[in-house]
């Protein structure tokens, strides 16, 4: 019996895929959907170098592989250009969030994880100064756009979009204190520690009303598992108590529950790790989140835009 779309997704987005036979699988549906979800580069690498082609039709392999090479080139261009722009910035603490941090810390190859934009967290008092500094590298202010979430400002040099946050939680000072140096990017560049990275990832997904590419669930998978495929900064056991305590303090417990429930649906092998972080919610709240959010967001192959019900949105942002 041919593999289902869900089986394809789990195999092709694994960092340690086994040999499987994907002949007769719904390739036309998967390729089109995977491209839109940012999954093409990782899928291409797995097919070509880890799975021996897996019986995929030549057109599917060629199309995915071309996107892998294009993503690799685009990521390197963006990250190298950004490094050159901030390399001389000293005496500040600029935290690189999301894709810019994850592409090389969670993924075995920087080409696996498309970097659509760079997200930064700065002290509110540093925003204007940073914008002025980046003007020296041809980055100019631009409207943040609909997908910017809570980003307050944005910059672009025509190739790379940078979203700037002056505030994310009620405890941003502690976020900055716990942040880890990214010396390769310059003396003022940092990234979140593991526990904070999980929570801020859940926060940003919630702010996007859970309409995010499937790629972001791979990010969460690797964070929750402690980045087992890498020997890097996130490759360690996490502290569940710290995560749950901060989630309650930042009113992120329901958003965290929803994110972990989606993750477990998409990748059942994360269940043991997810169980250590499960937030205790009353039954009516769980039922609403599971039925109106998790069941829809975790649909592999979904092409319709997900619209978060107002009732669930209020639950996620409430006390």
N, C-alpha and C positions, 0 to 999 in steps of 0.2 A: 504494500500500500504506500503511495507517495507521501512524502512528508507534508505536514500541514504548514501553514504560514507561521504559526507560533513556534513550531519545531525548527523551522528555518531561522527565525529570528534568534532563538536561543543559541543555536549552533554557530551562526555566523557572527554573533556579537560576543562570543566567549573569548577570553584571553588564553584558553587552553582547550580548543575544540578537538573533539575526537574525529576519527574517520567515519563519515556518514555518507549514505547514498542519497543524493538529492535529485536523482533523475525523476522526471515527471512531476516535480514540485511546482507550485504556482509561481514561476520565475517572473512572468510579466507583471504580476501584481506586486511581488516583493521588490523588484528593482525600482519600479516607479515610486513606491512608498518609501523604500530605504533611502533613496536620494533626497527626498524631502525631509527625512528625519535625521540626516547627518550620519547615517550608518554605512554609506557606500564605501568609504576608505577602509574601515575595519573589515567589512564583509569581503572586499576585494582581496585584502592581504590573506585572510583566512582561506579563501578559496584557492588562491594561487600557491601559497607557501606552506599551508598547514594541513589542507584537506585534499590535495591532489586534484583539484577541480570539482570533486564531489559529484560528477555527472552533470554539472551545470552546462547549459547551452553556450556555445562560443560567444554569441552576441551579448549575453548577460555578463560573462567574464570580461569581455573587452570594454563594455560600458562602465562597469564598476572599477576596473583597473585604471581607466583614464581619469576617473574622479579621484582615485587614491593619489596619483602623481600630481594632479592639480592641487589637491588639498595640501600635500606635503610642501609644494613650492609656495603656496599662499601663506601657510603657517610660518614657514621660515622667514619669508619676506616681512610679515607683520611683526614677528617677535624680534627679529634682528633690528628692524627699523625703530621699534619702540625702545629697545635696549640702548641704541645709539642716542636716542632723544633724551633718556633719563640718566645716562651713565654719569653725567657730571653733576647731578642734583645731590647735594649733601645737606645733612642736618635736618632732614625731614623723615617721616615714616609714612610711606605710601604703600597700601596693601593691595596686592593684585588678587582679584577674586575670580572665581569661575574658570572659564575655558583657558584663559591665559596662564593660570596657575596649574590647572589639571592636565593640560596637554602633555607636559613633560614630567609631572609628578605621579600621575595615576596610570598613564598609558605607556606600554612598552616601546612605542615609537611615536614621535611627535606628529607624524602624518596620519595617525589613526583618528585624531580628534579635531574636527574642524574648529577653527577659532573665528567665529563670525565677528566678534567685537571684543574689546578689552574693557573690563570693569575694574574700577579702582575705588577704594575707600580711603578718604583723607580726613583729617581734622577739619571741621567747618571753617576754621580760621585760615586754613591752608588752600582752600579752593581757588580763590582769585589769584593768589600768588602762583599756584601750579599752572593755571590757565595762561598766565603771562609768561611763565618759563617755557611752556610748550610752544608758545608762539615763535620761539627761536628755531624750532624744527618744523615750521610751516603748519602746525596744528592750529586750526581756527575754531572759535565757538560755532556750534550748529545746534538746531533744535534736537532734543533727545529722541523724539519719535515715540510711536505708540508702544513699542516693545521695550522701552527703557525701564519699566517698573518704577521704582522709587528714586532713580537717578535724578539728581537735581540739575546737572549740567552735562554737556557733551562737547567733544572736540573731534575734528576730523581733518586729515590732510588730503582728502580725496580718495584715499585707499583704505585707511584704517579708522574705524569709529571707536572712540574712547568714551565710556560712560562714567561719570563721576558722582560718587555718593559722599555726602557730608555727614549722613547719619543713617544707621541701619537699625540699631537697637537702643534700649535705654542704658546699655552697658558698653558703649563703644570704646570708652577709655580702657576698660579691661581687655577688650578685643585687641586693641593696639598693644597693650602691655604683654599679652601672650603671643603676639605674632612672631613668626620665625623669619630670620633674614633670608633674602634671596640674593646672595652676593653676586651671583652670575649676572643679575640684571642691574646691579649698581648698588651703592652704599645706602640709598634711601628706600630700596624696594624690599617688601616683606610679603609673606603669605600667612593666612590664618593657620593656627594649629588645628589638629585633626578634629577635635570635638567641636570647635567653633565652625570649622569648614562644613561639617554635617548640618549644623543648625542654620547657618547662613544660606546654604544651598536650599534647605527646606523653606526658608523665608522667601528667597527669590522666586522659587517655584510657586509659592502661595501668592506672592504679589502679581505673578503672571496669570493668576486664576487657573493654574495647572494646565494651561495650554502651552506646553513646552515640547520641543522635539524629543524623541525617544532617547537621543544621545544623552540627555541629562539624567536619565535613569541609570545609564551605565556609570556616569560620574558618581551617583549616589551609591550604586552597588559596590564600587571599588572603595569608596570612603568607609562604608559600613563594614566591609570585610577586612579593612586594614591594609588595602593595597598589596595583596599577597604576591602579585606578579612583579613587583618592583622591590628594590632594596633601598628605598628612599625615605623621605621625610614622613610620609604617611604610612609606612610599612611597620605598623606596631598595633598592639592591642589597644582598643579604645577604652575610655572610662565611662561606662553607662551612667553612673550616678551623676557625674559632672554634666553630661548631656541632658538628662532628665531634669536636674535642678535648674539649669539655665533655661531649658524650654519652658518650665513653669514661670520662671521670673520674667521671661521675655514674652509671655503669652503666646508661645509657639507650640504648646503641647498638642493642640488639635491638628495643626498643620503638620507637625512631625508625625503624628499618628497616620494621617492621610498619606503622606509621602512613603512611609514605611509599608503601609498596606498595599499601595500600588507596586512598590518594589517587589514585595513578596509574591504578588500575583504574576508579575512579569518573569521573575527569576525565583522559582520555588526553592532553589538550593541556598538562598539567603535566609531561609526561615530561622535557623538557629541563631544567627547574628541578629536578625530583626527581633527575635523574642526577647533579647536582653535589653531592648530599647522600647518595648511596647508601653505606650502611655495608657494609664488607667482612665477610661471614659465610661460614663453611664451608658446603658444599653440603647436608649433612644438616640443619643448622639452618635454612637457607633453605627447604628442602623442607617441613619441618614447619610453619614459620610460614606459608608460602604456601598449603599445602593445608588446614591445620586452622584457620587464622585468616583470612587475607586473602580467600580464595575465598568464605568465608561472610559476613564483615562487609561486603564490597563488593557484596552482592546488592541491587540496587535493588528495592524493593517487599517486602523481607523483613518479615514480621510476627511470626515466632517469635523468642522471646528467644534471643540468642546466649549459649552457655555455653562459656567458654574452657576447653579441655582442660587438665587438671592438668599434663601433660607440657609444653605450650607455656607455661603460666603460670610454671613453673619456669625455662624458658629465658629468658623476658622479665625475670625478677627476679634471675637468676644473674649471676655475674661474667663 
